[in-house]
Amino acid sequence: MSQGLPREGTRRLSIGLGSLAVIGCTIAYILIIELHGPPYWFGWWVVMAVNLAASFLLGRLLAPLLEWIIAGYQVHPETQR
């Protein structure tokens, strides 16, 4: 539970951001492979797979930052006039 927001929302946000990161990275890989052809060395496939996994984790790390921003826009009863 970050910034006083519900725990379920935090989980959903982190999974959603991680999924969006993987989708974006996959689309970029598809475009690169279509334009330049498949990698000449098999190890690049492994590097791309590791990069996709890392993009999911890095996307999930953005959830607390986004929640911090969202919490800043919430109206608190004690500050409301």
Secondary structure as GFF3:
##gff-version 3
##sequence-region A 1 81
A	DSSP	alpha_helix	7	36	.	.	.	ID=ss1
A	DSSP	alpha_helix	43	61	.	.	.	ID=ss2
A	DSSP	alpha_helix	63	73	.	.	.	ID=ss3
###
